[in-house]
Amino acid sequence: RPEAVPGKGYFFEPTVLADVLDAVPMTCEETFGPLCPIYRFTSEDEVIRRANATSVGLAGYFFSRDVARVFRVAEALEVGMVAANTGTIGSDAVPFGGVKESGMGREGSRYGMDDYLNIKLINLSVL
């Protein structure tokens, strides 16, 4: 249990964990807190396979100097949002949401209304 902070609630210090194994629960759970696990990998294919081997998919974060790799990896990750070379994703102007067990649809931006709309096609042939 985290140490109590004066006032309401608790505080968990930002934490970086190195050499994390895939068997650790945070590997396949959504951890909502300042926790950054560092995983070792040998190839791009391996890291994508391991990142996608989970039932959740809210967001993915990674760093790369190779712009082509950024787009390959971002496309291959089974998540709703990707942050490359930054720890920031959200803003009220961008769609927020995940895939798999992390949700369906998006909040925010113009896409946030899509879940409340029914789209109908009307095809009219003029006689």
Sine and cosine of phi, psi and omega as CSV:
sin_phi,cos_phi,sin_psi,cos_psi,sin_omega,cos_omega
0.00,0.00,0.74,-0.68,-0.02,-1.00
-0.91,0.41,0.38,-0.93,0.02,-1.00
-0.93,0.37,0.66,-0.75,-0.01,-1.00
-0.92,0.38,0.62,-0.79,0.07,-1.00
-0.97,-0.25,0.64,-0.77,0.03,-1.00
-0.79,0.61,0.73,-0.68,-0.05,-1.00
0.98,-0.17,-0.55,-0.84,-0.05,-1.00
-1.00,-0.06,0.55,-0.83,0.17,-0.98
1.00,0.09,-0.20,-0.98,-0.04,-1.00
-0.75,-0.67,0.29,-0.96,0.01,-1.00
-0.79,-0.61,0.74,-0.67,0.07,-1.00
-0.89,-0.45,0.89,-0.46,-0.04,-1.00
-0.89,0.45,0.62,-0.78,0.10,-1.00
-0.80,0.60,0.73,-0.69,-0.12,-0.99
-0.73,-0.69,0.74,-0.67,0.10,-1.00
-0.93,-0.36,0.79,-0.62,0.03,-1.00
-0.91,-0.40,0.79,-0.61,-0.04,-1.00
-0.99,-0.17,0.43,-0.90,0.07,-1.00
0.82,0.57,0.70,0.71,0.00,-1.00
-0.96,0.28,0.65,-0.76,0.02,-1.00
-1.00,-0.07,0.43,-0.90,-0.01,-1.00
-0.90,0.44,-0.38,0.92,-0.04,-1.00
-0.97,0.25,-0.20,0.98,-0.01,-1.00
-0.95,0.32,0.73,-0.68,-0.06,-1.00
-0.79,0.62,-0.58,0.82,-0.04,-1.00
-0.91,0.41,-0.21,0.98,0.03,-1.00
-0.94,0.34,-0.50,0.86,-0.05,-1.00
-0.86,-0.51,0.25,0.97,0.04,-1.00
-0.86,-0.52,0.36,-0.93,0.10,-0.99
-1.00,0.02,0.93,-0.38,0.01,-1.00
-0.99,-0.11,0.92,-0.40,0.01,-1.00
-0.99,-0.13,1.00,0.03,-0.01,-1.00
0.03,-1.00,0.09,-1.00,-0.06,-1.00
-0.99,0.16,0.93,0.36,-0.04,-1.00
-0.81,-0.58,0.79,-0.61,-0.04,-1.00
-0.81,-0.59,0.99,-0.17,0.07,-1.00
-0.99,0.14,0.63,-0.78,0.04,-1.00
-0.93,-0.37,0.83,-0.55,-0.03,-1.00
-0.93,-0.36,0.61,-0.80,0.11,-0.99
-1.00,-0.01,0.58,-0.81,0.06,-1.00
-0.48,-0.88,0.29,-0.96,-0.05,-1.00
-0.93,-0.37,-0.31,0.95,-0.01,-1.00
-0.53,-0.85,0.35,-0.94,0.05,-1.00
-0.88,0.48,-0.70,0.72,0.02,-1.00
-0.86,0.50,-0.67,0.74,0.00,-1.00
-0.89,0.46,-0.73,0.68,-0.07,-1.00
-0.93,0.37,-0.57,0.82,0.05,-1.00
-0.92,0.38,-0.70,0.72,0.03,-1.00
-0.86,0.51,-0.72,0.70,-0.01,-1.00
-0.92,0.39,-0.64,0.77,0.01,-1.00
-0.91,0.42,-0.56,0.83,-0.03,-1.00
-1.00,0.07,-0.11,0.99,-0.05,-1.00
-0.99,0.12,0.83,0.56,-0.01,-1.00
-0.52,-0.86,0.35,-0.94,-0.01,-1.00
-1.00,0.02,-0.03,1.00,-0.01,-1.00
-0.91,-0.41,0.31,-0.95,-0.03,-1.00
-0.26,-0.97,0.85,0.53,0.02,-1.00
-0.97,0.23,-0.85,0.53,-0.08,-1.00
-0.52,-0.86,0.41,-0.91,0.09,-1.00
-0.76,-0.66,0.64,-0.76,-0.01,-1.00
-0.80,-0.60,0.70,-0.72,0.10,-1.00
-0.38,-0.93,0.25,-0.97,-0.01,-1.00
-0.83,-0.55,0.64,-0.77,0.05,-1.00
-0.35,-0.94,0.56,-0.83,0.10,-0.99
-1.00,0.03,-0.24,0.97,-0.10,-1.00
-1.00,-0.07,0.95,-0.32,-0.06,-1.00
-0.89,0.46,-0.63,0.78,0.04,-1.00
-0.88,0.47,-0.65,0.76,0.04,-1.00
-0.91,0.42,-0.64,0.77,0.03,-1.00
-0.81,0.58,-0.74,0.67,-0.03,-1.00
-0.94,0.33,-0.61,0.79,0.05,-1.00
-0.89,0.46,-0.76,0.65,-0.05,-1.00
-0.93,0.38,-0.70,0.71,0.00,-1.00
-0.85,0.53,-0.66,0.75,0.02,-1.00
-0.92,0.38,-0.60,0.80,-0.08,-1.00
-0.98,0.18,-0.41,0.91,-0.02,-1.00
-0.94,0.35,0.74,-0.67,0.01,-1.00
-1.00,0.02,0.95,0.32,0.00,-1.00
-0.64,-0.77,0.30,-0.95,0.01,-1.00
-0.99,0.13,-0.39,0.92,-0.04,-1.00
-0.61,-0.79,0.57,-0.82,0.03,-1.00
-0.76,-0.65,0.71,-0.70,0.12,-0.99
-0.88,-0.48,0.88,-0.48,0.02,-1.00
-0.94,-0.35,0.81,-0.58,0.02,-1.00
0.91,0.42,0.42,0.91,0.05,-1.00
-0.39,-0.92,0.36,-0.93,0.08,-1.00
-0.98,-0.20,0.14,0.99,-0.07,-1.00
-0.93,-0.36,0.72,-0.70,0.06,-1.00
-0.83,-0.55,-0.79,0.62,-0.25,-0.97
-0.98,0.21,0.45,-0.89,0.14,-0.99
-0.21,-0.98,0.35,-0.94,-0.02,-1.00
-0.94,0.33,-0.20,0.98,-0.04,-1.00
-1.00,-0.07,-0.09,1.00,-0.03,-1.00
-0.88,-0.47,0.49,-0.87,0.02,-1.00
-0.94,0.35,0.69,-0.72,-0.01,-1.00
-0.89,-0.46,0.79,-0.61,0.08,-1.00
0.29,-0.96,0.23,-0.97,-0.07,-1.00
-0.87,-0.49,-0.14,-0.99,0.05,-1.00
-0.79,-0.61,0.01,-1.00,-0.05,-1.00
0.85,0.53,-0.71,-0.70,-0.01,-1.00
-0.99,0.17,0.11,0.99,0.01,-1.00
-1.00,-0.07,0.20,0.98,0.10,-0.99
0.87,-0.50,0.15,-0.99,0.01,-1.00
-0.70,-0.72,0.66,-0.75,-0.02,-1.00
1.00,0.07,-0.08,-1.00,-0.05,-1.00
-0.71,-0.70,0.49,-0.87,0.14,-0.99
-0.95,-0.32,0.42,-0.91,0.06,-1.00
0.97,0.25,0.18,-0.98,-0.02,-1.00
0.82,0.57,-0.14,-0.99,0.00,-1.00
-0.95,0.33,-0.33,0.94,-0.01,-1.00
-0.97,0.24,-0.27,0.96,0.00,-1.00
-0.89,0.45,-0.37,0.93,0.00,-1.00
-1.00,0.06,-0.25,0.97,-0.09,-1.00
-0.84,0.55,-0.58,0.81,-0.01,-1.00
-0.93,0.37,-0.25,0.97,-0.02,-1.00
-0.98,-0.22,0.05,1.00,-0.06,-1.00
-0.92,-0.39,0.54,-0.84,0.17,-0.98
-0.91,-0.40,0.84,-0.54,-0.02,-1.00
-1.00,-0.05,0.74,-0.67,-0.01,-1.00
-0.81,-0.58,0.71,-0.71,0.08,-1.00
-0.99,-0.13,0.75,-0.67,0.14,-0.99
-0.85,-0.53,0.89,-0.45,-0.02,-1.00
-0.95,-0.31,0.92,-0.39,-0.05,-1.00
-0.92,-0.39,0.81,-0.58,0.09,-1.00
-0.97,-0.25,0.85,-0.53,-0.01,-1.00
-0.99,0.16,0.81,-0.59,-0.02,-1.00
-1.00,0.00,0.00,0.00,0.00,0.00
